[in-house]
Amino acid sequence: MGSHNVNPPPKDWGARTIKRIVAWVNKSMPTRSGMANNKYLKPIAHRFLRSDLWRFTRRSVPRGVALGMLAAFLIPVGQIFVAVFLALPVRANVPVAALTTFITNPFTYPFWIAAANQIGKFVLRIDAMTFGQPLNTQMRSEFGEWLSWFVREAGVTAFGFLCLAIFFAAIGYLVSSFGWRWWVGRKRSKRLDALKLKRVEHE
């Protein structure tokens, strides 16, 4: 009889993707020693270097993600420091909170500014409220024009960032919470499968 072609098992793309994400996280994750030696954090390093703030648990990780998202979108500069400070009172995971702030960085910030501006306009309906309405005498002045622009653009963009912060903090909390449970369940199922295989081999 001719030999039968055996198709190779399908690749576990999901597992490979997770491994890559975990590798990137491990590479980018802030370390205790690095934060302890930071000249800006050194005076209060003893507060956020507590062991309970660096444990990866089902509660501390989602809290860290949510706080990191809030700091990333609400604070334009120094998000990592703000995320670390916010992690102290709620006992969130410090490295996760610091790492999550990288969602906004010098490369992605122009995109987030444009997105926040459009979201702010959509939610507040600024264009619909002001379109076609003539400016009064005061607003025709140079200061009035600048104030009008600031309120319409800077103010709307700031409100858009607030919306993004709330949205991503909520989504990040839920996704990381369910993701953590899935990860723990996956590891537990692997252990059970390994134990069953050992029992079968011994029988």
PASEBA-1860 file (N, C-alpha, C; in nm, 3 decimals):
! residues 203
1> MGSHNVNP> 0.084/-0.119/0.000/0.000/0.000/0.000/0.088/0.124/0.000 ~ 0.040/0.227/-0.071/0.117/0.351/-0.076/0.110/0.424/0.055 ~ 0.208/0.501/0.077/0.214/0.577/0.202/0.111/0.689/0.199 ~ 0.048/0.712/0.308/-0.053/0.817/0.320/0.013/0.945/0.368 ~ -0.027/1.055/0.305/0.026/1.185/0.347/-0.044/1.230/0.474 ~ 0.033/1.255/0.572/-0.022/1.300/0.700/-0.007/1.450/0.708 ~ -0.120/1.518/0.720/-0.116/1.664/0.729/-0.061/1.705/0.864 ~ 0.028/1.804/0.866/0.083/1.851/0.994/-0.025/1.915/1.078
9> PPKDWGAR> -0.017/1.907/1.207/-0.119/1.968/1.294/-0.123/2.118/1.274 ~ -0.241/2.176/1.281/-0.252/2.322/1.263/-0.174/2.397/1.369 ~ -0.115/2.503/1.326/-0.037/2.584/1.418/-0.128/2.660/1.513 ~ -0.086/2.668/1.637/-0.162/2.740/1.738/-0.124/2.888/1.731 ~ -0.189/2.959/1.639/-0.155/3.100/1.619/-0.187/3.182/1.742 ~ -0.295/3.145/1.811/-0.331/3.219/1.931/-0.224/3.210/2.037 ~ -0.171/3.089/2.058/-0.067/3.070/2.159/0.060/3.145/2.120 ~ 0.095/3.143/1.990/0.215/3.212/1.945/0.201/3.363/1.965
17> TIKRIVAW> 0.081/3.415/1.936/0.058/3.558/1.954/0.070/3.596/2.101 ~ 0.014/3.514/2.187/0.021/3.540/2.331/0.166/3.537/2.378 ~ 0.243/3.442/2.326/0.384/3.434/2.366/0.460/3.559/2.324 ~ 0.430/3.611/2.205/0.497/3.732/2.159/0.459/3.851/2.247 ~ 0.331/3.858/2.282/0.286/3.968/2.368/0.353/3.959/2.505 ~ 0.358/3.836/2.559/0.422/3.817/2.690/0.569/3.854/2.684 ~ 0.636/3.817/2.573/0.778/3.851/2.558/0.799/4.001/2.552 ~ 0.710/4.071/2.478/0.722/4.217/2.471/0.695/4.281/2.606
25> VNKSMPTR> 0.596/4.230/2.677/0.563/4.283/2.809/0.680/4.263/2.905 ~ 0.739/4.144/2.904/0.853/4.118/2.992/0.971/4.209/2.961 ~ 0.986/4.242/2.832/1.097/4.328/2.792/1.072/4.473/2.830 ~ 0.945/4.518/2.818/0.912/4.658/2.843/0.867/4.687/2.984 ~ 0.837/4.583/3.061/0.784/4.602/3.196/0.885/4.674/3.286 ~ 0.843/4.781/3.351/0.933/4.849/3.447/0.972/4.755/3.560 ~ 1.093/4.767/3.606/1.144/4.682/3.714/1.150/4.761/3.844 ~ 1.152/4.688/3.954/1.159/4.752/4.086/1.290/4.827/4.103
33> SGMANNKY> 1.399/4.765/4.056/1.528/4.830/4.070/1.536/4.957/3.986 ~ 1.477/4.951/3.865/1.478/5.069/3.779/1.401/5.184/3.839 ~ 1.285/5.155/3.898/1.206/5.261/3.961/1.273/5.310/4.089 ~ 1.336/5.218/4.161/1.401/5.258/4.286/1.517/5.354/4.259 ~ 1.584/5.337/4.145/1.698/5.421/4.111/1.660/5.546/4.032 ~ 1.531/5.562/4.001/1.486/5.680/3.928/1.498/5.803/4.018 ~ 1.563/5.905/3.966/1.590/6.023/4.050/1.464/6.097/4.091 ~ 1.357/6.085/4.010/1.232/6.154/4.045/1.151/6.077/4.148
41> LKPIAHRF> 1.164/5.946/4.147/1.085/5.863/4.238/1.160/5.820/4.363 ~ 1.291/5.843/4.365/1.374/5.795/4.476/1.325/5.841/4.614 ~ 1.282/5.968/4.630/1.239/6.012/4.764/1.121/5.934/4.820 ~ 1.035/5.880/4.732/0.918/5.808/4.781/0.917/5.664/4.732 ~ 1.033/5.615/4.692/1.040/5.480/4.634/0.992/5.373/4.732 ~ 1.015/5.394/4.860/0.978/5.292/4.958/0.828/5.267/4.962 ~ 0.749/5.364/4.916/0.603/5.348/4.923/0.550/5.257/4.812 ~ 0.599/5.273/4.690/0.545/5.194/4.581/0.630/5.072/4.547
49> LRSDLWRF> 0.733/5.045/4.628/0.814/4.925/4.609/0.770/4.812/4.701 ~ 0.657/4.830/4.770/0.606/4.723/4.854/0.575/4.600/4.770 ~ 0.598/4.483/4.825/0.582/4.359/4.749/0.439/4.338/4.702 ~ 0.339/4.383/4.782/0.200/4.360/4.743/0.161/4.440/4.619 ~ 0.234/4.547/4.588/0.205/4.627/4.469/0.271/4.569/4.344 ~ 0.348/4.465/4.359/0.416/4.404/4.245/0.371/4.261/4.220 ~ 0.269/4.218/4.291/0.215/4.084/4.271/0.112/4.085/4.159 ~ 0.114/3.982/4.078/0.020/3.969/3.967/-0.097/3.883/4.012
57> TRRSVPRG> -0.207/3.949/4.046/-0.326/3.878/4.092/-0.445/3.918/4.005 ~ -0.556/3.848/4.024/-0.674/3.873/3.942/-0.738/4.009/3.971 ~ -0.700/4.070/4.082/-0.753/4.202/4.115/-0.655/4.314/4.084 ~ -0.528/4.291/4.116/-0.429/4.398/4.098/-0.400/4.426/3.951 ~ -0.402/4.324/3.865/-0.371/4.345/3.723/-0.478/4.428/3.652 ~ -0.608/4.394/3.661/-0.709/4.480/3.597/-0.709/4.622/3.652 ~ -0.686/4.637/3.781/-0.677/4.772/3.837/-0.561/4.849/3.777 ~ -0.449/4.782/3.761/-0.333/4.847/3.702/-0.359/4.889/3.558
65> VALGMLAA> -0.427/4.805/3.482/-0.459/4.839/3.342/-0.551/4.961/3.338 ~ -0.654/4.962/3.421/-0.749/5.074/3.421/-0.680/5.204/3.461 ~ -0.598/5.200/3.565/-0.528/5.321/3.609/-0.429/5.369/3.504 ~ -0.361/5.276/3.439/-0.267/5.313/3.334/-0.337/5.382/3.218 ~ -0.456/5.332/3.181/-0.533/5.395/3.074/-0.577/5.535/3.113 ~ -0.624/5.551/3.234/-0.666/5.684/3.281/-0.551/5.783/3.276 ~ -0.437/5.743/3.329/-0.321/5.832/3.330/-0.272/5.861/3.189 ~ -0.278/5.762/3.101/-0.226/5.778/2.964/-0.304/5.884/2.888
73> FLIPVGQI> -0.436/5.888/2.904/-0.518/5.979/2.825/-0.545/6.112/2.896 ~ -0.538/6.113/3.027/-0.569/6.237/3.100/-0.446/6.323/3.127 ~ -0.328/6.262/3.133/-0.206/6.335/3.166/-0.115/6.337/3.044 ~ -0.088/6.454/2.985/-0.005/6.459/2.864/0.143/6.429/2.890 ~ 0.193/6.458/3.010/0.335/6.438/3.041/0.346/6.371/3.177 ~ 0.439/6.276/3.188/0.461/6.210/3.316/0.354/6.110/3.353 ~ 0.299/6.040/3.252/0.192/5.946/3.280/0.235/5.832/3.373 ~ 0.359/5.786/3.356/0.406/5.674/3.437/0.406/5.709/3.585
81> FVAVFLAL> 0.454/5.828/3.618/0.458/5.870/3.758/0.318/5.882/3.817 ~ 0.226/5.937/3.738/0.088/5.950/3.785/0.026/5.813/3.806 ~ 0.050/5.721/3.712/-0.005/5.586/3.725/0.049/5.517/3.850 ~ 0.177/5.537/3.879/0.238/5.477/3.999/0.173/5.534/4.125 ~ 0.153/5.665/4.128/0.092/5.726/4.245/-0.052/5.679/4.264 ~ -0.127/5.665/4.153/-0.265/5.619/4.162/-0.273/5.474/4.206 ~ -0.170/5.397/4.177/-0.171/5.255/4.213/-0.157/5.234/4.364 ~ -0.101/5.330/4.433/-0.077/5.314/4.577/-0.206/5.298/4.657
89> PVRANVPV> -0.303/5.391/4.647/-0.419/5.379/4.735/-0.512/5.264/4.701 ~ -0.516/5.219/4.574/-0.608/5.112/4.536/-0.538/4.977/4.525 ~ -0.409/4.972/4.557/-0.331/4.849/4.554/-0.336/4.782/4.416 ~ -0.313/4.861/4.315/-0.305/4.808/4.179/-0.163/4.764/4.151 ~ -0.147/4.683/4.049/-0.015/4.635/4.012/0.064/4.749/3.949 ~ 0.175/4.786/4.012/0.253/4.901/3.968/0.314/4.883/3.830 ~ 0.383/4.772/3.800/0.442/4.760/3.666/0.338/4.757/3.555 ~ 0.223/4.695/3.579/0.117/4.692/3.477/0.062/4.832/3.454
97> AALTTFIT> 0.041/4.907/3.562/-0.009/5.043/3.548/0.089/5.129/3.470 ~ 0.218/5.114/3.498/0.318/5.192/3.427/0.329/5.150/3.281 ~ 0.323/5.021/3.255/0.335/4.971/3.118/0.218/5.013/3.031 ~ 0.098/5.014/3.088/-0.022/5.045/3.011/-0.020/5.188/2.959 ~ 0.051/5.277/3.026/0.053/5.417/2.982/0.119/5.434/2.846 ~ 0.190/5.331/2.798/0.258/5.342/2.668/0.160/5.343/2.551 ~ 0.031/5.326/2.578/-0.066/5.336/2.469/-0.065/5.474/2.407 ~ -0.028/5.575/2.487/-0.004/5.709/2.433/0.145/5.738/2.443
105> NPFTYPFW> 0.205/5.768/2.330/0.347/5.797/2.323/0.370/5.897/2.211 ~ 0.490/5.949/2.194/0.513/6.049/2.089/0.474/6.005/1.949 ~ 0.472/5.873/1.923/0.437/5.825/1.791/0.285/5.815/1.771 ~ 0.212/5.780/1.877/0.067/5.763/1.865/-0.012/5.886/1.906 ~ 0.052/5.982/1.974/-0.022/6.096/2.028/-0.092/6.180/1.921 ~ -0.031/6.206/1.804/-0.105/6.281/1.700/-0.236/6.213/1.661 ~ -0.234/6.080/1.651/-0.357/6.007/1.619/-0.460/6.025/1.730 ~ -0.417/6.014/1.856/-0.511/6.025/1.967/-0.567/6.167/1.978
113> IAAANQIG> -0.486/6.269/1.944/-0.536/6.406/1.947/-0.648/6.423/1.844 ~ -0.625/6.373/1.723/-0.728/6.383/1.619/-0.853/6.305/1.658 ~ -0.833/6.185/1.714/-0.947/6.104/1.756/-1.024/6.171/1.869 ~ -0.952/6.227/1.966/-1.018/6.295/2.078/-1.096/6.417/2.030 ~ -1.042/6.491/1.934/-1.111/6.608/1.882/-1.242/6.568/1.815 ~ -1.238/6.463/1.734/-1.359/6.419/1.665/-1.462/6.361/1.762 ~ -1.413/6.285/1.861/-1.505/6.229/1.960/-1.569/6.339/2.043 ~ -1.488/6.439/2.081/-1.543/6.550/2.158/-1.649/6.626/2.081
121> KFVLRIDA> -1.624/6.650/1.953/-1.723/6.720/1.870/-1.849/6.636/1.855 ~ -1.830/6.505/1.839/-1.947/6.418/1.821/-2.033/6.414/1.946 ~ -1.969/6.404/2.061/-2.044/6.395/2.186/-2.109/6.529/2.222 ~ -2.035/6.638/2.207/-2.086/6.770/2.244/-2.167/6.837/2.134 ~ -2.156/6.787/2.011/-2.228/6.845/1.898/-2.192/6.993/1.880 ~ -2.063/7.024/1.891/-2.019/7.163/1.882/-2.048/7.222/1.745 ~ -2.020/7.145/1.640/-2.041/7.196/1.506/-2.188/7.228/1.481 ~ -2.276/7.143/1.531/-2.418/7.166/1.509/-2.468/7.287/1.586
129> MTFGQPLN> -2.409/7.313/1.703/-2.455/7.424/1.786/-2.403/7.559/1.737 ~ -2.286/7.559/1.672/-2.223/7.686/1.636/-2.227/7.716/1.487 ~ -2.264/7.619/1.405/-2.259/7.639/1.261/-2.360/7.745/1.218 ~ -2.311/7.844/1.142/-2.400/7.945/1.086/-2.439/8.056/1.181 ~ -2.389/8.055/1.304/-2.425/8.161/1.398/-2.319/8.271/1.392 ~ -2.359/8.394/1.366/-2.261/8.503/1.354/-2.200/8.535/1.489 ~ -2.074/8.577/1.486/-2.006/8.616/1.608/-2.047/8.757/1.646 ~ -2.057/8.783/1.775/-2.092/8.917/1.818/-1.968/9.006/1.811
137> TQMRSEFG> -1.985/9.130/1.851/-1.876/9.228/1.839/-1.757/9.190/1.924 ~ -1.784/9.141/2.043/-1.674/9.105/2.132/-1.595/8.989/2.076 ~ -1.663/8.891/2.022/-1.596/8.773/1.971/-1.526/8.800/1.839 ~ -1.553/8.915/1.778/-1.482/8.948/1.654/-1.342/9.003/1.683 ~ -1.315/9.039/1.805/-1.182/9.088/1.840/-1.082/8.975/1.833 ~ -0.955/9.013/1.836/-0.849/8.911/1.828/-0.854/8.816/1.946 ~ -0.874/8.871/2.065/-0.883/8.786/2.183/-1.007/8.698/2.176 ~ -1.116/8.755/2.127/-1.239/8.678/2.117/-1.226/8.563/2.019
145> EWLSWFVR> -1.158/8.586/1.908/-1.138/8.480/1.811/-1.050/8.368/1.869 ~ -0.946/8.410/1.941/-0.859/8.309/2.003/-0.934/8.230/2.108 ~ -1.016/8.298/2.189/-1.094/8.231/2.292/-1.195/8.136/2.230 ~ -1.256/8.179/2.122/-1.351/8.093/2.053/-1.283/7.967/2.000 ~ -1.165/7.984/1.942/-1.092/7.868/1.891/-1.052/7.774/2.004 ~ -1.005/7.833/2.115/-0.961/7.751/2.228/-1.076/7.668/2.284 ~ -1.191/7.732/2.299/-1.307/7.662/2.355/-1.352/7.551/2.261 ~ -1.353/7.581/2.132/-1.405/7.484/2.035/-1.308/7.371/2.008
153> EAGVTAFG> -1.178/7.400/2.005/-1.081/7.298/1.968/-1.011/7.238/2.090 ~ -0.944/7.319/2.168/-0.871/7.267/2.284/-0.967/7.208/2.387 ~ -1.075/7.281/2.413/-1.171/7.231/2.510/-1.239/7.104/2.465 ~ -1.278/7.100/2.338/-1.344/6.982/2.284/-1.248/6.863/2.282 ~ -1.123/6.888/2.247/-1.024/6.781/2.245/-0.999/6.727/2.385 ~ -0.992/6.816/2.483/-0.974/6.773/2.621/-1.091/6.686/2.667 ~ -1.211/6.725/2.627/-1.328/6.644/2.662/-1.323/6.509/2.591 ~ -1.273/6.510/2.468/-1.257/6.384/2.396/-1.158/6.291/2.464
161> FLCLAIFF> -1.049/6.347/2.518/-0.953/6.266/2.592/-1.016/6.208/2.718 ~ -1.103/6.284/2.781/-1.175/6.233/2.898/-1.262/6.114/2.860 ~ -1.330/6.125/2.746/-1.413/6.014/2.698/-1.326/5.892/2.667 ~ -1.213/5.914/2.602/-1.122/5.803/2.572/-1.070/5.738/2.698 ~ -1.037/5.819/2.798/-0.984/5.765/2.924/-1.087/5.675/2.992 ~ -1.210/5.723/2.999/-1.315/5.644/3.065/-1.343/5.516/2.987 ~ -1.352/5.528/2.854/-1.383/5.413/2.770/-1.273/5.307/2.778 ~ -1.148/5.348/2.757/-1.039/5.250/2.757/-1.012/5.195/2.896
169> AAIGYLVS> -1.034/5.275/2.999/-1.016/5.223/3.135/-1.118/5.112/3.164 ~ -1.243/5.135/3.124/-1.347/5.034/3.146/-1.321/4.909/3.062 ~ -1.291/4.930/2.933/-1.264/4.816/2.846/-1.138/4.741/2.890 ~ -1.035/4.817/2.926/-0.911/4.753/2.971/-0.932/4.670/3.096 ~ -1.013/4.721/3.188/-1.041/4.647/3.311/-1.113/4.516/3.279 ~ -1.216/4.523/3.195/-1.294/4.404/3.163/-1.211/4.302/3.084 ~ -1.139/4.350/2.983/-1.061/4.259/2.899/-0.950/4.192/2.980 ~ -0.878/4.271/3.061/-0.771/4.212/3.141/-0.825/4.118/3.248
177> SFGWRWWV> -0.943/4.147/3.301/-1.002/4.060/3.401/-1.040/3.925/3.341 ~ -1.110/3.930/3.226/-1.146/3.805/3.159/-1.022/3.735/3.103 ~ -0.926/3.814/3.053/-0.803/3.755/3.002/-0.724/3.684/3.111 ~ -0.722/3.743/3.228/-0.651/3.681/3.340/-0.717/3.548/3.378 ~ -0.849/3.548/3.382/-0.919/3.424/3.416/-0.895/3.317/3.310 ~ -0.893/3.360/3.182/-0.869/3.265/3.075/-0.728/3.208/3.084 ~ -0.632/3.294/3.114/-0.492/3.251/3.124/-0.473/3.153/3.238 ~ -0.534/3.183/3.354/-0.523/3.094/3.469/-0.593/2.962/3.440
185> GRKRSKRL> -0.711/2.968/3.378/-0.783/2.846/3.343/-0.707/2.761/3.243 ~ -0.639/2.826/3.150/-0.560/2.754/3.050/-0.442/2.682/3.115 ~ -0.374/2.751/3.206/-0.262/2.688/3.276/-0.312/2.572/3.362 ~ -0.427/2.590/3.425/-0.481/2.485/3.510/-0.520/2.363/3.428 ~ -0.580/2.385/3.311/-0.619/2.273/3.226/-0.497/2.198/3.175 ~ -0.389/2.270/3.146/-0.265/2.204/3.103/-0.210/2.116/3.213 ~ -0.215/2.165/3.336/-0.166/2.085/3.449/-0.251/1.960/3.467 ~ -0.383/1.974/3.453/-0.471/1.859/3.467/-0.446/1.758/3.356
193> DALKLKRV> -0.425/1.809/3.234/-0.396/1.717/3.123/-0.264/1.644/3.145 ~ -0.165/1.715/3.199/-0.036/1.651/3.227/-0.051/1.543/3.334 ~ -0.132/1.570/3.437/-0.154/1.471/3.542/-0.228/1.348/3.488 ~ -0.327/1.373/3.402/-0.400/1.260/3.342/-0.308/1.175/3.256 ~ -0.219/1.242/3.181/-0.125/1.168/3.097/-0.030/1.083/3.180 ~ 0.015/1.137/3.292/0.104/1.059/3.381/0.031/0.938/3.437 ~ -0.095/0.955/3.474/-0.172/0.844/3.528/-0.191/0.734/3.425 ~ -0.217/0.777/3.300/-0.235/0.679/3.193/-0.105/0.602/3.168
201> EHE> 0.007/0.673/3.173/0.136/0.608/3.150/0.170/0.510/3.261 ~ 0.129/0.539/3.384/0.160/0.451/3.496/0.069/0.328/3.498 ~ -0.051/0.338/3.438/-0.147/0.227/3.442/-0.114/0.120/3.340
END
